Amino acid sequence: MKKNDPIEVYKALLTNMPSIGFINRTKRIKAYLNVINKAQKMIDTEEITEEEALFILSIMTKKSNTFRKAATMTALSLNTLPKNTVKAIGFQYANQMRCNLNLHPADD
């Protein structure tokens, strides 16, 4: 089991962040999914735990304006996305954001 430094994980996730465009819903959701897919792979290979991933995603939301916009757009659109589009960790984080925005949690 290989453990990574949280700063290195943050950098690795941030490098998976493509351009979000100018108020482009599709690009923002795609960018969020790219980051989440990488985080989920790291969880699946036991490089990080689920709790560590959620912590790093929350830091990314605070530090990266681009990621914050992508995550917010995904959280707002969570109920309209096809099932299984968002990996488990991404769904959990987006649902937490929905609660922070005083929105109802999305359905599984």
N, C-alpha and C positions, 0 to 999 in steps of 0.2 A: 504494500500500500504506500503510494507516494503522496506526501503532503506538500502543498504549495504555500508559499508566503502569500498572505492576502493582497499585498501590493502587486505581486506578480500576477495573481489571478485577476485583479482589477485591470491591469494593463492588457492581459490576454483577452479579456472580455471586451474591453474598449476597442481593441484592434479589429474586432468583428463587427464594429458599428459602421455600416455604410452611410452614404449621404441620405438625409431625410427629406431633401427638397424643401420648397417653400410652401407650407401648409398643404402638403401632399399626404393624405391619409394612408394610401397604399404603401408609399415608401417608408413612412414612419412605422407602420405595423411590421413591415418586412425587416426593418432595422432592429426592432425589438425582438422579433423572432430569431434573427441571426444571433443576437447576444444570448437569448434564452437557450437556444439549441446548444451553443457552446457550453453554457453553464450546466445544462442537463447532462451533456457528455462527461463533464468533469465530475459530476455527482455519480453517474453510472460507473465511472472508472475509479471511484473512491479517491480522487485527487482532493476533493472538498466534500464537506457534508452539506446537507440541505440547509442547515442553520447558517453555515458560513456563506453559502450562496445568497441567501436572503439578506444577510448583513452586507455583503459586497454590493448587491443590487441596490440596497438603500443608500450606500455611499455613492454609487454611480449616479443615483437620482439627485443627490445633493451637489455633486461635483461636476457632472456633465450636463450642460443645458440640452445638448442633442439627445442624450439618452432620456432625460426627463420628459422632453416633448414626445419621444417615441413611446415611452411607457405610459404616459398620460393618454395619448391617442388610443393605445391598445386597451387601456382600462375602460375608457369611454365606449369603445366598440366591442367589448368582450362578449356581450350578449348576441351580437350580430355575426360573429365569426363562426365558421363551420366547426363542428365538434372535432376534437383531436388536432386542431391547428396549432394550439398553444400547448407546449410541453407542460408537465405537471408543475415544475418550479415556476414557470412563467405565468401559469394560470393562478397559482397561489399568490404570487407577488402582485399581479394585476388586480386580483380580488381585494387584496389589502389596500391597494391604491383606491379602488372604488369605495371602500369603507371610509377612507380618509377624505374622500370627496363627498361624503354623505350620500352615496348612491347605494342602492340595494346590491348585495353580492350577486354575482352571475351564477347561473345554474351550471352544474358539472357537465 
